[in-house]
Every structure is written in structure tokens, then in C-alpha cells.
Amino acid sequence: MRKVEVDKEMGLKSVKEYPPAPLSKPAEGAGGKTGLWRTYRPVVDLNKCTGCRICWAYCPDRAIKLRDDGKVEVDYVWCKGCLICFHECPVKAIDKVVEEFGE
């Protein structure tokens, strides 16, 4: 039996069926905004993105934001570069790029 059929049989919803999270920012901790911690930057290829929201669901920092067209974008102010989104994207629409901060 396929996973989708099992999920429906068990009454589980797909990620797309959940409403978007409230528009809020993570609390600024003692370290301040955390985007400067990155070594790699996740970059979304909007031509490949299907809007499945899996990256959004897995992001521990709530740095993945939903666009009006249903696709996603990364809020680099809060993205720490953990690349969970890169590893979880089923269509490989997220690339990892070496971060280059200006002087």
C-alpha cells in the first residue's frame, strides 16, 4: 500500500492541507539575528518549486516563507544555513551555495 493511501486511511493530512503559520518572526536571542551564522545559503529555484511546503514544514527557524503564488522563499535574516530544506525538498528545487558575506 502506498504512503498516500495509508495516510488517507489513517485520516492524516498532507502538508498542503495545513494553514500557513502566523506571520511572526522568531524571538531575537542573545546572539541577535541569526542569518550571519551561515556557511551555506539555500537558494530556491522557483521554476522547479512545486509549492509542496515540505521545506516550510521542516525549517526549524521558520525562515521559509510562503509567497502569494504558493511557492516559497527564504528569509535570510533568520536562516542559519542548516540546509534541512535542501535535504528534504523532493524535487531538488533548493540548491546550496557557499555564503559570501561582504567586508
N, C-alpha and C positions, 0 to 999 in steps of 0.2 A: 504494500500500500504506500502511495506517495505521501510525502510530508504534508502537502497542502490538504489532501483528503483527510489525513489524521487530525490536522489542526481544526478543520471544519467539523469533523465528527466530535471532537472534544470541546467545540464551542470557542476555540481560540481565534482571535482577530489577527489580520495581517497588520503590518506596521502602518500601512496607508489608512487604515480604519481608525487609528487613534487621532485625536485632535492635536494640533500643534501645541507645543509647550507655551506657557505665558511668555510674553515678551519681557524678559528680565535679564539682567546681567548677573554674573557671579559676584559674590561679595569680594571687594578688594581686600586681600590679605596683607599681612605684614610685608610681604615681598612686592606689593603693588601689582600692577597689571602684569600678566604672566607671558605675554607674547614674545618677549625678548629672550625667553628660555630656550627657544627652538634651535635645533641643529638642522632639521629638515622642515620644509614648508609643504603642506598638502595643497595641491592645485587641482581644482575641479575642471574637467573638460566638459563643458555644457553640451557639446554635441553628442557625447556618449552617455551623459547622465539621464537616467530614466525616471528620476524622481521617486525612487523606491523608499527613501528615507532611512535606509539601514545605517548609513553613516551617522545620520542625525540621532538615531536611537542609541548608538554605541558611544557617541562622543562624551567622555567624562567631564568635559569642561563647558559643555553647551556652547561650543564655538562654531557649530554648524548651524546655519540659519536657513530657513525656508524662504525662497523667493516667491513672488506672486505667480510665477509660471509653474510652480510645483517643484522646480529644481532647487539645488542647494548652493550655498556659498559659504566661505569660511570667514569668520571674524578673527582676523589675525591679531587683534589686540589681546585676545584671551587664549588663542590656540598655542599650546605648549609644544606642539610637534610630536605628539606621541605616535601618530600615524595609525591609530586604530582604524580610522576611517579608510585609509589606504588599504589596509589588510582586509577589511570587511566588505568593501564595495564589490558586489557580484559581477558587475560589468567592467570593472577596471577603469572607471571614469576618473579616478583620482591618482595623480602622479605625485611622487615625492621629489622635491627639488632642494638642493643644498641651499640653505639660508645664507644670504649675504647681507649683513647689516652694514649700513653706511658708517663712516667715521664720524 
